[in-house]
C-alpha cells in the first residue's frame, strides 16, 4: 500500500511540474509573439515614413501655399519616428494618419497634382502601406488579447505574477475609425 501511495504522489508531482512548465512556456511564447507583432507594425510605419518626404516634395511643387498642411505631415512623421512605447506610437500614428488625410483632401483641389504620375504612385503605395498597417495592428491586438488572457486567467495568472509577466497595451485605432457613424432616419 505504501508503494502505491508513493507512486501516485510521484505521478501527481510530475503532472504538476509538466503543467507549470507548459504554462510558463506558453506565457513566454505569447509574450514573444506580442513583441514580434509590434515589430511588424514598426516595419510598416517605417515604410510609410520613408514614403512621406517624397510625397511632401511632390505636393510642394503644386501646392506650395499649403505650407501648414505640409508642416503638419512632417511634424506628425517626426512624432512617429520618435515614439518609444505602444501608446506613444499609437497616438503619433493616429496624428499622422489624420495629417495624411488632410493632405490628400487638399490635393483634391489641384487637378494637375492629382494627375501627376509620381503623386499617384506615392498615393497608391501609401494606401497599400496603410492597409498593411491596419492588418498589422489587428494582428498585434489579437496577439495581445491572447497574451493578456493568459496573464489574467487562472491558473496561468499565478505563474504570470510569479515570473513578472505584465499585460500589454492594445494599439488604438484613430478615433475617426472607431466612431459610430451618425444614422439619420
C-alpha beads as a LAMMPS data file, in Angstrom:
LAMMPS data file: protein, C-alpha beads

185 atoms
184 bonds

1 atom types
1 bond types

-500.0 500.0 xlo xhi
-500.0 500.0 ylo yhi
-500.0 500.0 zlo zhi

Masses

1 110.0

Atoms # bond

1 1 1 0.000 0.000 0.000
2 1 1 2.802 2.450 0.838
3 1 1 4.409 1.848 -2.555
4 1 1 1.157 2.622 -4.375
5 1 1 0.750 5.916 -2.478
6 1 1 4.318 6.920 -3.305
7 1 1 3.784 6.101 -6.998
8 1 1 0.601 8.209 -7.050
9 1 1 2.377 11.121 -5.313
10 1 1 5.287 10.925 -7.771
11 1 1 2.891 10.874 -10.741
12 1 1 0.980 13.865 -9.359
13 1 1 4.212 15.797 -8.771
14 1 1 5.326 15.040 -12.339
15 1 1 1.951 16.184 -13.713
16 1 1 2.132 19.429 -11.707
17 1 1 5.709 20.113 -12.847
18 1 1 4.866 19.425 -16.510
19 1 1 1.789 21.678 -16.243
20 1 1 3.810 24.511 -14.702
21 1 1 6.487 24.186 -17.390
22 1 1 3.804 24.237 -20.093
23 1 1 2.141 27.367 -18.615
24 1 1 5.472 29.180 -18.339
25 1 1 6.488 28.274 -21.892
26 1 1 3.067 29.347 -23.167
27 1 1 3.436 32.748 -21.491
28 1 1 6.940 33.180 -22.935
29 1 1 5.722 32.216 -26.413
30 1 1 2.797 34.637 -26.247
31 1 1 4.999 37.466 -24.960
32 1 1 7.416 36.874 -27.845
33 1 1 4.536 36.889 -30.353
34 1 1 3.445 40.261 -28.943
35 1 1 6.955 41.645 -29.437
36 1 1 7.166 40.216 -32.942
37 1 1 3.772 41.536 -33.988
38 1 1 4.663 45.002 -32.676
39 1 1 7.878 44.838 -34.711
40 1 1 5.744 44.154 -37.798
41 1 1 3.760 47.335 -37.134
42 1 1 7.034 49.199 -36.713
43 1 1 8.292 47.916 -40.088
44 1 1 5.171 49.187 -41.848
45 1 1 5.284 52.539 -40.043
46 1 1 8.895 52.983 -41.142
47 1 1 7.925 52.077 -44.708
48 1 1 5.244 54.749 -44.630
49 1 1 7.634 57.258 -43.050
50 1 1 10.101 56.639 -45.873
51 1 1 7.429 57.497 -48.468
52 1 1 6.307 60.739 -46.828
53 1 1 9.261 63.005 -47.758
54 1 1 8.755 62.155 -51.444
55 1 1 5.043 62.837 -51.115
56 1 1 5.644 66.179 -49.389
57 1 1 8.132 67.237 -52.091
58 1 1 5.712 66.275 -54.864
59 1 1 2.858 68.199 -53.254
60 1 1 5.127 71.199 -52.576
61 1 1 5.698 71.620 -56.292
62 1 1 1.988 72.004 -56.953
63 1 1 0.599 73.402 -53.713
64 1 1 3.398 75.461 -52.219
65 1 1 0.992 77.779 -50.384
66 1 1 -0.410 74.797 -48.398
67 1 1 2.589 75.110 -46.083
68 1 1 0.621 74.448 -42.884
69 1 1 -0.631 71.083 -44.126
70 1 1 2.851 70.054 -45.257
71 1 1 4.345 71.085 -41.911
72 1 1 1.663 69.125 -40.057
73 1 1 2.516 65.981 -42.040
74 1 1 6.236 66.471 -41.390
75 1 1 5.671 67.087 -37.679
76 1 1 3.435 64.029 -37.375
77 1 1 6.020 61.893 -39.194
78 1 1 8.668 63.028 -36.713
79 1 1 6.334 62.086 -33.864
80 1 1 6.035 58.523 -35.163
81 1 1 9.791 58.250 -35.607
82 1 1 10.439 59.454 -32.032
83 1 1 7.776 57.314 -30.323
84 1 1 9.157 54.697 -27.951
85 1 1 6.114 52.998 -26.412
86 1 1 2.996 51.393 -27.853
87 1 1 0.894 54.269 -26.501
88 1 1 3.158 56.957 -27.989
89 1 1 3.387 55.134 -31.312
90 1 1 -0.370 54.658 -31.442
91 1 1 -1.060 58.344 -30.723
92 1 1 1.599 59.539 -33.184
93 1 1 0.330 57.135 -35.845
94 1 1 -3.196 58.456 -35.386
95 1 1 -1.928 62.027 -35.758
96 1 1 -0.011 61.139 -38.931
97 1 1 -2.993 59.332 -40.405
98 1 1 -5.115 62.437 -39.851
99 1 1 -2.450 64.704 -41.366
100 1 1 -2.198 62.480 -44.436
101 1 1 -5.981 62.514 -44.852
102 1 1 -5.858 66.321 -44.756
103 1 1 -3.026 66.344 -47.293
104 1 1 -4.946 64.106 -49.693
105 1 1 -8.058 66.250 -49.224
106 1 1 -6.021 69.347 -50.133
107 1 1 -4.612 67.511 -53.170
108 1 1 -8.166 67.183 -54.476
109 1 1 -8.085 70.943 -55.146
110 1 1 -5.125 70.564 -57.535
111 1 1 -6.072 68.625 -60.698
112 1 1 -2.514 68.796 -62.044
113 1 1 -1.204 67.251 -58.829
114 1 1 -3.832 64.506 -58.889
115 1 1 -2.801 63.709 -62.477
116 1 1 0.918 63.600 -61.647
117 1 1 2.133 60.001 -62.034
118 1 1 4.619 60.326 -59.158
119 1 1 1.840 61.539 -56.849
120 1 1 -0.446 58.721 -57.995
121 1 1 2.275 56.137 -57.388
122 1 1 3.052 57.529 -53.923
123 1 1 -0.637 57.665 -53.074
124 1 1 -1.034 54.052 -54.193
125 1 1 1.990 52.921 -52.157
126 1 1 0.722 54.792 -49.104
127 1 1 -2.722 53.234 -49.474
128 1 1 -1.130 49.787 -49.719
129 1 1 1.030 50.523 -46.680
130 1 1 -1.973 51.810 -44.702
131 1 1 -3.711 48.506 -45.422
132 1 1 -0.652 46.619 -44.163
133 1 1 -0.500 48.810 -41.048
134 1 1 -4.173 48.157 -40.384
135 1 1 -3.663 44.405 -40.737
136 1 1 -0.543 44.504 -38.531
137 1 1 -2.444 46.469 -35.842
138 1 1 -5.272 43.952 -35.930
139 1 1 -2.860 41.020 -35.664
140 1 1 -0.976 42.727 -32.816
141 1 1 -4.197 43.364 -30.897
142 1 1 -5.292 39.738 -31.409
143 1 1 -1.965 38.504 -30.029
144 1 1 -2.155 40.961 -27.105
145 1 1 -5.644 39.655 -26.324
146 1 1 -4.368 36.064 -26.139
147 1 1 -1.367 37.095 -24.051
148 1 1 -3.419 39.256 -21.660
149 1 1 -5.940 36.432 -21.265
150 1 1 -3.127 34.071 -20.324
151 1 1 -1.851 36.630 -17.794
152 1 1 -5.300 37.034 -16.242
153 1 1 -6.826 33.544 -16.346
154 1 1 -6.374 31.045 -13.555
155 1 1 -4.062 29.171 -13.063
156 1 1 -1.626 30.795 -15.510
157 1 1 -2.211 34.158 -13.801
158 1 1 -0.333 32.804 -10.778
159 1 1 2.601 31.838 -12.987
160 1 1 2.452 35.231 -14.738
161 1 1 2.640 37.106 -11.425
162 1 1 5.408 34.866 -10.089
163 1 1 7.635 35.474 -13.108
164 1 1 6.762 39.126 -13.761
165 1 1 4.716 38.815 -16.940
166 1 1 2.897 42.134 -17.418
167 1 1 -0.171 42.800 -19.519
168 1 1 0.434 44.588 -22.825
169 1 1 -1.321 47.632 -24.235
170 1 1 -3.518 47.476 -27.316
171 1 1 -2.656 49.531 -30.385
172 1 1 -5.505 52.019 -30.591
173 1 1 -7.128 52.956 -33.894
174 1 1 -7.726 56.608 -34.756
175 1 1 -10.932 57.982 -33.259
176 1 1 -12.333 58.553 -36.757
177 1 1 -12.078 54.795 -37.429
178 1 1 -13.818 53.790 -34.209
179 1 1 -16.503 56.454 -34.076
180 1 1 -20.027 55.232 -34.664
181 1 1 -21.441 56.942 -37.744
182 1 1 -24.492 59.082 -37.254
183 1 1 -27.573 57.471 -38.783
184 1 1 -30.445 59.704 -39.872
185 1 1 -33.908 58.380 -40.458

Bonds

1 1 1 2
2 1 2 3
3 1 3 4
4 1 4 5
5 1 5 6
6 1 6 7
7 1 7 8
8 1 8 9
9 1 9 10
10 1 10 11
11 1 11 12
12 1 12 13
13 1 13 14
14 1 14 15
15 1 15 16
16 1 16 17
17 1 17 18
18 1 18 19
19 1 19 20
20 1 20 21
21 1 21 22
22 1 22 23
23 1 23 24
24 1 24 25
25 1 25 26
26 1 26 27
27 1 27 28
28 1 28 29
29 1 29 30
30 1 30 31
31 1 31 32
32 1 32 33
33 1 33 34
34 1 34 35
35 1 35 36
36 1 36 37
37 1 37 38
38 1 38 39
39 1 39 40
40 1 40 41
41 1 41 42
42 1 42 43
43 1 43 44
44 1 44 45
45 1 45 46
46 1 46 47
47 1 47 48
48 1 48 49
49 1 49 50
50 1 50 51
51 1 51 52
52 1 52 53
53 1 53 54
54 1 54 55
55 1 55 56
56 1 56 57
57 1 57 58
58 1 58 59
59 1 59 60
60 1 60 61
61 1 61 62
62 1 62 63
63 1 63 64
64 1 64 65
65 1 65 66
66 1 66 67
67 1 67 68
68 1 68 69
69 1 69 70
70 1 70 71
71 1 71 72
72 1 72 73
73 1 73 74
74 1 74 75
75 1 75 76
76 1 76 77
77 1 77 78
78 1 78 79
79 1 79 80
80 1 80 81
81 1 81 82
82 1 82 83
83 1 83 84
84 1 84 85
85 1 85 86
86 1 86 87
87 1 87 88
88 1 88 89
89 1 89 90
90 1 90 91
91 1 91 92
92 1 92 93
93 1 93 94
94 1 94 95
95 1 95 96
96 1 96 97
97 1 97 98
98 1 98 99
99 1 99 100
100 1 100 101
101 1 101 102
102 1 102 103
103 1 103 104
104 1 104 105
105 1 105 106
106 1 106 107
107 1 107 108
108 1 108 109
109 1 109 110
110 1 110 111
111 1 111 112
112 1 112 113
113 1 113 114
114 1 114 115
115 1 115 116
116 1 116 117
117 1 117 118
118 1 118 119
119 1 119 120
120 1 120 121
121 1 121 122
122 1 122 123
123 1 123 124
124 1 124 125
125 1 125 126
126 1 126 127
127 1 127 128
128 1 128 129
129 1 129 130
130 1 130 131
131 1 131 132
132 1 132 133
133 1 133 134
134 1 134 135
135 1 135 136
136 1 136 137
137 1 137 138
138 1 138 139
139 1 139 140
140 1 140 141
141 1 141 142
142 1 142 143
143 1 143 144
144 1 144 145
145 1 145 146
146 1 146 147
147 1 147 148
148 1 148 149
149 1 149 150
150 1 150 151
151 1 151 152
152 1 152 153
153 1 153 154
154 1 154 155
155 1 155 156
156 1 156 157
157 1 157 158
158 1 158 159
159 1 159 160
160 1 160 161
161 1 161 162
162 1 162 163
163 1 163 164
164 1 164 165
165 1 165 166
166 1 166 167
167 1 167 168
168 1 168 169
169 1 169 170
170 1 170 171
171 1 171 172
172 1 172 173
173 1 173 174
174 1 174 175
175 1 175 176
176 1 176 177
177 1 177 178
178 1 178 179
179 1 179 180
180 1 180 181
181 1 181 182
182 1 182 183
183 1 183 184
184 1 184 185
